[in-house]
Structures are given as C-alpha cells and as structure tokens.
Amino acid sequence: MINTGKLAGRTLFITGASRGIGKAIALKAAQDGANVVIAAKTADPHPKLPGTIYTAAKEIEAAGGKALPCVVDVRDEGAVRTAVQNAVAKFGGIDIVVNNASAISLTPTEQTDMKRYDLMHQINTRGTFLVSKECIPHLRKSNHAHILNISPPLNMAPLWFSNHVAYTMAKYGMSMCVLGMAKEFESANIAVNALWPRTAIHTAAMEMLTGKESDQFSRKPEIMADAAYAILSKEPRLVTGKFMIDDEILKAEGITDMKQYACVPENADKLMPDFFLDVEPEKLVEFAAEGSHAASLKKPAAAAPGGKIEGLFQKIESLLSEEIVRKTGAVYEFKVKGEEAGTWFADLKNGTGKVGKGNPPATADAVLTMDSKHFFDMFTGKLKPANAFMTGKLKISGDLQKAMKLEKLMGGLKKLAGITLFITGASRGIGKAIALKAARDGANIVLAAKTAEPHPKLPGTIYTAAAEIEAIGGKALPCIVDVRSEEAVRAAVQKAVQTFGGIDIVVNNASAISLTPTEETDMKRYDLMHNINTRGTFLVSKECLPYLRKSKHAHILNISPPLSMEPHWFSNHVAYTMAKYGMSMCVLGMAREYESANISVNALWPRTLIYTAAVEMLHGQEGYPFSRKPEIMADAAYAILCRSPGTSTGNFFIDDEVLAEAGVKDLAQYACVPGNALILTPDIFVNEKKSKL
C-alpha cells in the first residue's frame, strides 16, 4: 500500500513495538514522517527473539520518522504514565494509540497456572485499558485521535472459549474496550476500533504456537501494517466502534493482490486461518507442529456420557430414605420409549428403597409407560403425572391410586439433600438466600466469604449465616475466603472436601461494582472488580473442578449476565462490564470444556434490581420499593441446580423466566413492595433501555 503522507507529524504511541506487528505498523507510519513512541519491555536483546526498542528506533528514523524508545511494561501504571509524559514532552501530544502488546497461553482451565492467567489479563486487557486511559486526556486535544486495538471480533461461539478460556477472555477484554470506549468518546471525536488478521501472521508468537515452519502458511506483518495505516489515515468521525479484518480493509482500499503478503507466495491460497473467525478450530490443527500449542486443540475422544434417564435414576437413588418408602409403599415399573428406551424400576415399598435398570425385584403395583422426553420432564417437575395421564403422554396399568402417589413423591423429594454447595459471597444477599434455600433440603453449605467480623453498615457474617443454615436443617462450614487469594481458595476447598467428602455445586456469587467512566476509574478499583468477579470465578471453579469431576450432581452457577454486546452496556463503565462479562465468558468456555465430564455450567441473572447491600450502595434506600427480594434468585438457582447435570449447560438464565418454566406464576410475592410488582427497575444488562435504570 502506497503511503499518502496523512500521518506526517502525527504522534503514535505503540505498545509491543520492538518487533512483529507493532514494529511493522511503526515503520509504515514512519514512512509518512510520523513520530513513534516505541513502548515495550525489550531494552536488551532476547536470546531467541530479534530486536529491541533501540534497534526498532533506528529503523524508524531510517525510514523517515522520529522515534522515542521507552522501556514500558504495560502492567506498570507508573511506567505507562512516565512514557506518556515523556511522549508529550518530546512531541507535544499524542494523536494515535495502538494497543498491540499481548501474551498468549492456550491451556485448559485446570492446567492454567494463575501466574500465567495474570500475565495474559494484565498485558492484554488491563494493559489496553491502562494505556488508553492515560493517553485519552491527550487524545482529547488532538484533531486526529485514534485508538486501535489489535484484537479480534467478539465471536461468542463457545468453541473459541473451550480449552483456553483464560486467553480468550484476555483478548476479548481488549475488544470490549473498543465497544465501551467508542461509545464513551464518540462526542470527543476519538475513534476506537479493532483490527485482526484473517490468517496467521508470522511473528514470534505464531512460531511458538505452531512451530518453526509456521511461515509456510502465514502472512507477513506488513499486511496488518498496511491495514492499520488505512484505518488510522481516516477521519476519526468516519470510523469508530468497528471490528475490522486486515484483508477486508485492503480490498476496500482497492488492493486485490494478497499474494504479496504471503510469506511463501505459492501457498497464498492455503494459509492457516487465525483464531476467533468463523472457522472451526480443527482447521488450525492441520498446520500444527507436533508438541506445539495449536496441536493441543485436537479434541480427545469424549467419553460417552450416560443418558438423561440414567442420571435421573442415579439422582433418585441418592435421595431415597425410609421415610419416603413409608409414605409411598409401592413398587413401580417404568417402560421408557423413544431415544432412551428401556425398563426401569423403583421399589419404594421395601427396606430403604431401591431403583435400577431392568425389571423390579418384586411384582409392580403400577406399570407406567411413556416417551423418554416426557418421562424426564415429569421427574424434573416440568410435567405433572396427573396432567401427563390426562393428556395421554403417560399410560398406567395396575393400581392407579398408587401411581398417582408419584406426584406427591416428586414434590417431597429433597433434591439437594446431602449435596455440598461451595458458595462465594454467601454471608448476605443473593449468596445467603441461595444457601438458605438449599439448606431446607438438608444440603451442606460451604460459606466462602470475607465477612468474619460484623460490618459497621452491613448485616451478617459467615458465622451468623452458618447459624441460620443449621437452624433450618442444613450443615454449614464457614470459611474466611478472599477469592483473590489462591491460597485461601485452595485451603477452603480442601477443608470442604475433608468435612463433607467432596463438592457437588459451585455458586460464583462474590462480586464488586464501580460504575465509573474510563478516565475516572482508579486502577485499584479496576483490579478489585476484575480480581473478584472474573479472576475469582475462574480461580474458584478451577480449584473445585477436580472434585466436581467425581460428583454425580456437578454444577457451576455464575451470578452473571447474558453477553449482550450492545455498546451502551459498556459505555461509561467499561471496567465493570468487562469484569461481569468475564464471569459469563467462563460459562461459555467451561460449559463446552466440561460437557463430556457431565458438569453443567450456567449463568443466572435477575430481570429487575434485587435489593441487596450493593443496590443500596448504588441507589440508596430509594431503590427498595422498586426492587425484588433475593429469594427470587434463590428459587431460580434452586430450580437450575436441581436439574440433572448435562441436561442443561452453557445457558444464560433470567430469574423470572426460570420460575415461569417451573410453573411459578405469582411473581408479586418476590417484590419488596407487592403493589409495585409491575413497575420494578430493570437490572443492568437485560433487554431494557439503559435510561430506564
């Protein structure tokens, strides 16, 4: 692409600019006579990788630009701020920011070391946010202000999260900055966009992923440099909030010969596609060298999971008791038709009861015949036996009266009895409400929260919550846990396993919130939100997963929102949105990653405001009349967690929709002020206009 001179005299602040794509963009701008701030860590030569900020500076000046090499670790707030100040002092301002610095590690959840997790997040997402934040006051003064993030389109296909959810969250965090900041700074005439390659680009990172011969099926960094140049040459008001692909940009500029960018022109038509586009990950595996990261994307053959009906009978078996046998006094034979055809029995007449596959050990009092789908719906509460019989979905031979006792039996089954729940943020609010609901079934509750001492303004501690749990029939284990601490989480998980023998359910409820615009977001506040919401969810899930694998009723439930990518949900509070959406991205990735292990991973979010300490902090007591009680979330969570694992995973549930499906019609009972049940305040991230909040 021919240079036009449009970047002459412009100052670009480029992270990771000592080599690869960052350096290529710098050199392209330098040909116009631009000023380039080379913000990177490589002050000294790397033993395996070529180039430093100083060698890059010489190349830039040889190409006609001016260079300012700055030793910058984008994780360091002080280093970033100093580099920005030096850039402004030398060049008089900053016009363009290119967030290119990146770290990558394609590891499954349980194999992701938290230091590696932190490295990826702090360089990719946090580094992008921090560099942008520090540069924005100077971009406001420019008449040609651009931020360009080298990050992918927000493709929410679960396959791009599975087996490397930590990396995907880190790269998508860069892209979420685009959505939020483009909207937030639109009126300031600052363009914020993302650029991503169609194919693999031959860089040090790509060689690490796919082996030394990766250049055979890759393009040169110059294609990204030319595409970036085309974007950055445009008037800011003409292009913002876009996710652009390199060759599409160049085609729009009239460049049709893409062969010039291939490392090996003869292979121009068989290049390796990059991540996050609409291609299957298996396409990348074709190019993977043995032992490389990309080779690890090969899926092992999944173990054939048991059917829904088998899982259902396992659950029924775990809930049997002498009391249920005494109240029922009948032997049932189930003839299941359809996809999971077979014969099952439930002896609820003798001893402590018995269920299994095959014919009953004693003569059946009632024989029930129905399709496997209807059978499953009946035993999970979606279909009442009486209704099934009246509509012909259920055929009964034998003692009809005893057959109808099944309805009372299913209503009386304590579905979470003996199940162990590990709940974060469980000392008050939604977390405690979920704990109390499960406790009424006789569940074991691990209360993982920081509140060991009474708060001056907020009620309850883990010990008062434990007392309430045990008073209503549950067993409680209060654990002082800061979900930011790997050691504290691991100790609590080990204590839970020692006390209760395992962990069946994880509820990631702990959260932190601060609705501040980008420039007003203190990085300590940013870190608090990320480390509790996203990182805490990932860490707690990771530590519990080895035990969930052993459970017959394994669930992870994150109290997090649907992934609505409407820009208005990012604008003016991009840091908070990224933190909550990180929890939801864990759902997408882990649901797919652990599907074959029969672990259900879902998210639950309220339709309206739930009156908790957080809501009172945000809205004051004025929010109370227009909110619902935490019990609606508890009842919805209970309905989800009672389902057999594997029957429903990777979903984003809304509380009242779950209850409506379970047959709960009276939602006014959950309103703090029942008379206001129809005029409640919608929660953030649901399909309501933001102005209604």
Secondary structure, DSSP 8 states (H G I E B T S, - for coil): ----STTTT-EEEEETTTSHHHHHHHHHHHTTT-EEEEEES-SS--SSS---HHHHHHHHHHTT-EEEEEE--TT-HHHHHHHHHHHHHHHS---EEEE---------GGG--HHHHHHHIIIIIIHHHHHHHHHHHHHTT-SSEEEEEE-------GGGTTT-HHHHHHHHHHHHHHHHHHHHTTTTTEEEEEEE-SB-B-SHHHHHHH-GGGGGG-B-THHHHHHHHHHHTS-GGGS-S-EEEHHHHHHHTT----GGGBSSGGGTTS--B-TTSSS-THHHHTT--TTSTGGGGS---------HHHHHHHHHHHH--HHHHHHH-EEEEEEEEGGG-EEEEEEESSTT-EEEESS-SS--SEEEEEEHHHHHHHHTTSS-HHHHHHTTS-EEEE-HHHHHHHHHHHHH--TTTT-EEEEETTTSHHHHHHHHHHHTTT-EEEEEES-SS--SSS---HHHHHHHHHHTT-EEEEEE--TT-HHHHHHHHHHHHHHHS---EEEE---------GGG--HHHHHHHIIIIIHHHHHHHHHHHHHHTT-SS-EEEEE-------GGGTTT-HHHHHHHHHHHHHHHHHHHHTTTTT-EEEEEE-SB-B-SHHHHHHHGGGGGGG-B-THHHHHHHHHHHTS-TTSS-S-EEEHHHHHHHTT----GGGBSSGGGTTS--B-TTSSS-GGG-
